[in-house]
């Protein structure tokens, strides 16, 4: 999609036993948000983790890494995966850099998850119906509705919808029902060559 540092945003659905075989990545930050079910991650650096709803998983591919993702659980799996390019000048994320991996359990609320290599932060907003929040005042804001309905400047967004916002100072969102919203605030736009 090439918006700010966000390169891609995919919503994936995997039946029990299904998955993505081992495949390579390089020079990208991969952030995964599990909506429902359990995601089993394995990578070439020896990492193996089960990621559940409310957890943020980050894989910094650096100079290259291979990984697989599977649904080894009994329930259907739904997750949103977002790819971000490293920020300009962040040399440790480029060619030859060591891959890095982490899972942060139970992310929610006003404290955003910081993705330093991409000069971006991810906020998770879980409002009750009628609740309103101001969106970040960042050069690029990407808001993705995971659940429920949200009013954004007179536009109704439902699960799976997203908004790309430039210079959104003073812009707010209101939940029309109980909702879950992923909001990226990005301060840098990488050069895509």
Secondary structure, DSSP 8 states (H G I E B T S, - for coil): --BTTEEEEEEEEE-TT-EEEEEEE-S-EEEEEEEESEEEEEETTS-EEEEETT-EEEEE-TT-EEEEEE--SSS-EEEEEEEE---TT-GGGSTT---EEEEESS--EEEEEEEGGGTEEEEEE---TT-EEE----SEEEEEEEESEEEETTEEEETT-EEEEES-TT-EEEESSS-EEEEEEE-------
